Amino acid sequence: MAVGKNKRLTKSKKGSRKKAIDPFLKKEWYKLIAPSIFTKKDCGRTLITKTQGTKVASDGLKGRIIELSLADLNLQVNEDFMGFRKIKLCIEDVQGFNCLLNFHGMDMTRDKLCSLIQKKQSIIEGNVDVRTTDGYIVRMFCIAFTDKQKEQAKATCYCTMAQSRAIRLKMVARMSELGSKGDLKTLVKELITSDTGKQIEKDANFIFPIKDCYIRKVKVLKKTKFDITALMEWHTDDGVDVGAVVTDTTEETPLVAGSGGRL
């Protein structure tokens, strides 16, 4: 085809290619601040596009769910004991470049859960919805496995349906007591410090021996209305400085007869 016949071929392609711009130039980093019940406050960074026009960066951050290992949040605990716990934290408020996190849920890693499941035993699971004293509705899941009795020669240790229901009632009763006796902060402290599974094992031991009992999962179903004062209570240290003990250095004067004192 001759060049002069088609006028489109002679036109330059100016503006057809846009310059490649690095998308990270429009981003900025925010610091994640964990609640004070964990030993490590600065738990990571998150990325968000900078504020442009009516699209505010802080609005895009609120509601984000951060999943962290409990061993990373609590540096003092044994990693083998708490490394399988996953803590979900939700960004509730943004102050400057700091994102204040609040508890959103707890889970167990898949490899730990798969390592507990074996043949020739029964799995018992239970769940219950509890309301804390500060208005949160939390759903708690529990899992346990049947165990052999002492000096048992039989290879299997299956329980009956009646025994399974009775153990499930013990699970529900213990979890309901744990969740309803305090606020959400107290519940989270109990979950990460105390061993509720061992208490359930003791309660159900007379029904059928069980082992490897854990609070498998915790989900926050309903939250209260956002209150900045309640959120700051999660991020303030519980320790209160009451000062040093002051000793009384005043010398006691001896009682004098006739001054009203008793000799």
ZAMARGU-4260 file (C-alpha; in steps of 0.2 Angstrom, whole numbers, plus 5000, padded with zeros to 4 digits):
<rodrens>
0) 5000/5000/5000 | 5007/5017/4995 | 5011/5029/5010 | 5001/5043/5002 | 4985/5034/5001
5) 4982/5032/5020 | 4983/5048/5030 | 4983/5038/5046 | 5000/5031/5043 | 5009/5047/5042
10) 5002/5053/5059 | 5014/5052/5074 | 5008/5042/5089 | 5011/5056/5101 | 5003/5053/5118
15) 4999/5034/5115 | 5011/5028/5128 | 5010/5034/5146 | 5025/5035/5157 | 5027/5021/5169
20) 5025/5028/5186 | 5030/5018/5201 | 5013/5015/5211 | 5022/5015/5228 | 5026/5033/5226
25) 5008/5036/5230 | 5008/5025/5245 | 5012/5028/5263 | 5016/5017/5278 | 5007/5017/5295
30) 5012/5009/5311 | 5002/4995/5319 | 5000/4997/5338 | 4994/4982/5347 | 4984/4983/5364
35) 4993/4984/5380 | 4989/4966/5386 | 5002/4960/5373 | 5021/4963/5377 | 5025/4969/5360
40) 5016/4985/5355 | 5024/4989/5338 | 5018/4974/5329 | 5021/4979/5311 | 5017/4991/5296
45) 5003/4993/5284 | 5002/5001/5267 | 4988/5013/5260 | 4986/5026/5246 | 4989/5044/5251
50) 4974/5055/5254 | 4968/5062/5237 | 4953/5074/5236 | 4939/5066/5245 | 4947/5049/5247
55) 4954/5050/5265 | 4968/5037/5269 | 4962/5034/5287 | 4945/5029/5281 | 4952/5015/5270
60) 4963/5009/5285 | 4948/5008/5298 | 4941/4990/5298 | 4957/4981/5291 | 4960/4964/5300
65) 4978/4960/5305 | 4982/4942/5308 | 4997/4939/5319 | 5005/4925/5329 | 5003/4925/5348
70) 5022/4921/5350 | 5026/4937/5340 | 5015/4947/5351 | 5020/4940/5367 | 5039/4938/5366
75) 5041/4931/5384 | 5030/4915/5381 | 5036/4898/5375 | 5034/4898/5356 | 5031/4879/5356
80) 5016/4882/5368 | 5009/4898/5360 | 5016/4898/5343 | 5000/4889/5336 | 4989/4903/5341
85) 4984/4916/5328 | 4977/4933/5335 | 4966/4943/5324 | 4966/4962/5327 | 4955/4975/5319
90) 4961/4994/5316 | 4948/5004/5326 | 4956/5022/5325 | 4970/5031/5316 | 4980/5044/5326
95) 4993/5052/5315 | 5003/5038/5307 | 4998/5026/5321 | 4984/5013/5319 | 4976/5008/5336
100) 4971/4989/5335 | 4957/4980/5345 | 4954/4962/5347 | 4944/4954/5333 | 4946/4935/5335
105) 4958/4920/5339 | 4961/4905/5329 | 4973/4889/5328 | 4985/4885/5314 | 4980/4872/5302
110) 4996/4861/5305 | 4993/4860/5324 | 4975/4855/5321 | 4979/4842/5309 | 4993/4835/5321
115) 4979/4832/5334 | 4968/4822/5323 | 4972/4803/5324 | 4963/4787/5321 | 4955/4776/5334
120) 4948/4790/5344 | 4933/4801/5344 | 4932/4820/5341 | 4921/4831/5352 | 4917/4849/5348
125) 4906/4862/5356 | 4902/4880/5353 | 4893/4893/5362 | 4888/4912/5360 | 4892/4922/5376
130) 4889/4941/5380 | 4902/4950/5389 | 4899/4963/5403 | 4903/4977/5391 | 4891/4972/5377
135) 4902/4961/5365 | 4894/4945/5358 | 4908/4932/5356 | 4906/4914/5349 | 4919/4902/5356
140) 4923/4885/5349 | 4931/4870/5359 | 4938/4854/5353 | 4944/4838/5362 | 4949/4820/5359
145) 4945/4804/5368 | 4960/4796/5377 | 4964/4778/5383 | 4961/4773/5401 | 4975/4768/5412
150) 4982/4751/5408 | 4970/4749/5393 | 4974/4735/5381 | 4961/4739/5368 | 4967/4749/5353
155) 4952/4760/5351 | 4945/4773/5363 | 4928/4778/5355 | 4915/4786/5366 | 4896/4784/5365
160) 4884/4798/5359 | 4878/4800/5377 | 4895/4803/5383 | 4899/4815/5369 | 4884/4825/5373
165) 4888/4825/5392 | 4906/4831/5388 | 4899/4844/5376 | 4888/4851/5390 | 4904/4853/5401
170) 4913/4862/5387 | 4898/4874/5385 | 4896/4877/5404 | 4915/4881/5406 | 4915/4893/5391
175) 4899/4902/5396 | 4907/4905/5413 | 4923/4911/5406 | 4915/4923/5394 | 4901/4931/5405
180) 4911/4934/5421 | 4920/4950/5414 | 4923/4961/5399 | 4931/4957/5383 | 4948/4963/5389
185) 4947/4951/5404 | 4941/4937/5392 | 4956/4939/5380 | 4968/4939/5395 | 4961/4923/5401
190) 4962/4915/5384 | 4981/4919/5381 | 4987/4916/5399 | 4976/4902/5407 | 4974/4885/5401
195) 4955/4883/5400 | 4957/4866/5391 | 4965/4858/5406 | 4950/4863/5417 | 4938/4856/5405
200) 4948/4839/5405 | 4946/4839/5424 | 4928/4842/5423 | 4925/4828/5410 | 4937/4815/5417
205) 4923/4806/5426 | 4912/4804/5411 | 4926/4799/5398 | 4945/4802/5398 | 4949/4816/5385
210) 4965/4824/5380 | 4971/4839/5369 | 4957/4850/5374 | 4958/4868/5367 | 4948/4883/5364
215) 4950/4881/5345 | 4942/4897/5339 | 4935/4914/5345 | 4925/4926/5334 | 4918/4943/5339
220) 4900/4943/5332 | 4894/4959/5338 | 4903/4975/5344 | 4898/4989/5354 | 4897/5007/5347
225) 4914/5014/5344 | 4920/5024/5359 | 4937/5031/5359 | 4938/5031/5378 | 4935/5012/5379
230) 4948/5010/5365 | 4961/5019/5374 | 4959/5008/5389 | 4965/4994/5379 | 4981/5004/5375
235) 4985/5010/5393 | 4996/5000/5404 | 4987/4991/5419 | 5001/4994/5431 | 4998/5009/5442
240) 5013/5017/5450 | 5008/5019/5469 | 5025/5025/5474 | 5038/5018/5487 | 5033/5012/5504
245) 5036/5027/5517 | 5042/5022/5534 | 5037/5031/5549 | 5053/5040/5556 | 5044/5049/5571
250) 5050/5044/5588 | 5036/5038/5600 | 5036/5049/5616 | 5034/5040/5632 | 5018/5042/5641
255) 5018/5053/5656 | 5007/5049/5672 | 4993/5061/5674 | 4992/5066/5655 | 4978/5054/5651
260) 4989/5040/5645 | 4989/5023/5652 | 5005/5017/5660
</rodrens>
